[in-house]
Structure formats: C-alpha cells, structure tokens
Amino acid sequence: MQRLPLVLAGLCIATAAQAQYLQSRSAVQAPVRPEVDRAYTQLMAAPAVQRLLDAVRDDHARSIEDLRRLTEIAAPPFKEGPRAEAFLASLKALGLSDAHIDGEGNVLGLRKGRGNGPTLLVSAHLDTVFPAGTDVTVKEHDGRLHAPGISDNTRGLAVLLSWLRVLQAQQIRTEGDLLFAANVGEEELGNLRGMRRIFAERPEIDGMLALEPVPEGSVLIFGTASRRYEVVFSGPGGHSFAAFGRVPSAIHGMGRAIAKIAELRTPRFPRTTFNVGTVSGGTAVNAIAPQARMAIDIRSDAIGPLLATEKKIFDAIDAGVADENRRWGVDSLVVSRRLIGERPGGRTPSDTAIVEAAVRANTAFGRRTLFRGGSTDANLPMSLGIPAIVIGSGGSTGGFHSPDEWIDVREAWRGAQNSLLTVLGLVGVQDVSAPLLPKRAPVVN
C-alpha cells in the first residue's frame, strides 16, 4: 500500500501501527499515478465536459426543487416505499425505461455506456433515521433549508437526479455503465440490507461511489465495523413493598450493568466506541421490574478491538446481574442477548484507481483531500474487496439525525460538479478519456 504524508500538528504518534492507522484515517493530499492525472487533464480540457459541468450549475435550482419534494416524502427505516416510488418515476421520466424497484425496495436504473468500460454503482440511500409521523416539512431561514433527513441523505438523491438529467441533456456517452441506485437499509437497524441485495444480485459491479453529506474534499475509504445487541434482563418481579428483599429487579440489574459498561476503556487507535442507546422495562412504579432491555452499539475501525470490547461488555453485563442477585441472595435474575445488527468493516486502499480519481478531481476544483472513515453503505462492498468510496454531494450541512437537520445549498452545485467529475474519470467519456476503474475478474462459483 502507498504510504501517505501525514499532517497532524502537535500530535505525538506513539507506534508505527498508530501511524499507519492515522495515515489511512486522516491522511492529506497524496500524489496520483500519471495515467490518472492525464485522464483528468483531458477531461477538464474537453469542451463537452465543460458544458456538462456548466449544466450542473445551471440545473441547481431544479435540483433544489427535487430536494424539497423528496424530503417531504417521509422515508422511515423499513418504510421507504413512497419515496422509492417517487424516485423511480423520476428515473423513468429521465429516460431510464428499465428502472425498477427490486425485491428489497432499492430503486435501480442502468445508464448504458458504450460497452468498453466498467460498471460503476452510484448511490444514495432513501431511508432516514426519523420515525413515521415526524414532521418533514422543509423550512427556510438564515439562508438554510431545515428538515429531518434533508442532508442525510435526500441531498444525495437529488444530486443523482441532477447528474442523470444533465448527462441525458448533454448527450454524454460514457465508456462504462452507470448503475444509479436509491437504496434502502442504511440507517438504524437496516443492516445494509439494500446493499446486501444489490451486490448479491449484481456481480458485474466493478466499483461503487456513494454520496453522503461529508465535508468538501473528504473521501471515505475506511468502513467502520459495528455490532448491535438487544440485551434482555428477566426476573420474577413482584410488589415493590411486599416482595422487597426477596426479589431482584431487572431494571436494577440492568442499571448495575450499564454503570460497569460506562467505565470501560477502549483503544484510541484504532478508534473503538460503544453506546447503550435505548433502555426500557418495568410495568409500574410500585412493581419490581420483571423485565428490562437495552440496545448496545459497538464500533471499531478494526475487528480485533471490536471483539475485545464486545467481550468486556458481555462480562460487565454478567457482573451486573451477579451483583443484583448477590444483593438479595438469589439467582433468579437472568440475562439473554441477541445480535440485531452487524455491519462488516473494510477499507479501500489509497493507491487504488477509485481513490486516486477522487483525489485528482478534488485537485481540479482546488480542494485538498482528507481521507476519513465511517459506517456507510460502502462498508458492504469494501468487505467484499470491491473498490468503494463515499464522497460529498455539495453544500454545507449540520444537525444530522436531529429534527433541526439543515443544509446550506448556496453554491452546492460546486460539490455536485466535483463528484460528477470523479465519476467521469472512473467510467471514461467517449473521445475524451479511457476509464480508470478496472473491470473485476469474473466471480467463479
């Protein structure tokens, strides 16, 4: 793997392993191979490409109309259907007559190239974290658009439509194929179900570029692995006065476990985290709780620390139950756990064509590249060894996963241009540049 320069002022790196991790996690500008540089020089010099990028700018108002329209179609996890239907109608109206919704709920539409290049999946997820009934009306103030899910990831959906619209209007022929996808299952307990379906059924995909609300110049090349558990504490329960002293409380046992979990320490390198996200239980204020449950999220940029932290959490849970039973001299409080979500981890090496293309496109727009990690749809192809990156869709954003999520779309078209230029280099443009993304070897079953 190519070694990258690291600029992190004032940071003392203790070990070579930490240095390597930080290089992949937070590296700065890297050189690209001559063929990558040459391809983007050709693209930026081509009048047809300049007209296309100008068309992205000119399509900005239309893309914001799409952003408002799609944001106001609620898409809670596992209930993305209405938004999917609206997106499908847009793809068909833009000329992808074979566009369809697959068995998992993903919207897919193929824009064929000349047949001389790879197949690149370009995607943005349909679902938001917000439950049914959330007010998703778009409101504008302080120069920003505010609404739950407007930047994560409805902006990505609107940009996909803008790209398709300008590619069709400008009659740009790519060498490779572009598979447009508005997928389900990225948020909450979706468990990447949309991407799992796509990659199970589409072995022809040679690479993936996903849009998310990441800062300008950022390229996500690291897929953070995660495991999520539901933990249930069960006991006999009883009256809060009459049974006191003889019956353990499921809620108290859970509380003891949470207190122990909260004291755990995790590695800074690779970054490893945990969180007790939800708790519930009990039947009444005057009843010793017969049951309590909590949901735990564990994440890491490396599988070893993730599994080690998972074991510490399980030990803390068992110790909390033992303490509650010991407090009352019983053994009637028990605990069970169930895996409710798992995202594989992975990484796209920084010296691969898909990453170098993003770096060179950033350079063309005067941007310095920052490599990052995250837990996204790209985790799935990364875990399969398929080149995948996540880049931004334009605009400054904030308030993710909160009711006051917002996006400033003034000049957001610049980010959409930047990302589209990355795509063009990967699939190639007729009479301008050859595709940079290599075709994968056929899968042999």
Secondary structure by P-SEA (a helix, b strand, c coil): cbbbbbbbcccccccaaaaaaaaaccccbbbbcaaaaaaaaaaaacaaaaaaaaaaaaaaaaaaaaaaaaaacccccccaaaaaaaaaaaaaaaccccccccccbbbbbbbcccccbbbbbbbccccccccccccccccccccccccccccccaaaaaaaaaaaaaaaaacccccbbbbbbbcccccccccaaaaaaaaaccccccbbbbbccccccbbbcbbbbbbbbbbbbbcccccccccccccccaaaaaaaaaaaaaabbbbcccccccccccccccccccccccbbbbbbbbbcccaaaaaaaaaaaaaaaaaaaaaaaaaaccccbbbbbbbcbbbbbbbcccccaaaaaaaaaaaaacbbbbbbcccccaaaaaaaccbbbbbbcccccccccccccccccccaaaaaaaaaaaaaaaccccccccccccccccccc
